Amino acid sequence: MTTASDDQRLASWRAFLLTYTTVLRELEQEMVGEQDLPLTWYDILAHLDSAQRGALRMQELAKSVLLSRSGLTRLVDRMEQAGLVERHPCEEDRRGTYAVITNRGEETLFRAMPGHINSINEHFLRYLDVFDVQALLRVLTKVLEGERAAKEQQEELVEG
């Protein structure tokens, strides 16, 4: 039997998932409609742009955008054909490859950024006051830090 607390916890999880999918759908529709740019492409461009030298190893990029390596490879193939990114071999590890944002990729990102920020404000942030923002940041940070610590502990057990 579940308690009211358990019911509330599950309700918060469902609300999180529903909010995430609802807002993401809106952001995707607006990005494609206004920029003819899939949201995943925008996300990859933003990660690359914020990285040192505008480059990330493919495996790092896959982790940061929550895609499998094979899914990312196909996506980067299409983005490379569009001239938004290039691949460069990794000098320190011949098996590795860097994804690098191109000038055209930077231009595309910066052209799309104001509309994307407006969409985030319109579909998410406008509903939150300063206390909501602080609470949400605290809660999500707590979950992320807890999961990172659990993963590190699990890796230590496997290695040990």
Secondary structure, 3 states (H helix, E strand, C coil): CCCHHHHHHHHHHHHHHHHHHHHHHHHHHHHHHHHCCCHHHHHHHHHHHHCHHHEEEHHHHHHHCCCCHHHHHHHHHHHHHCCCEEEEECCCCCCCEEEEECHHHHHHHHHHHHHHHHHHHHHCHHHCCHHHHHHHHHHHHHHHHHHHHHHHHHHHHHHC
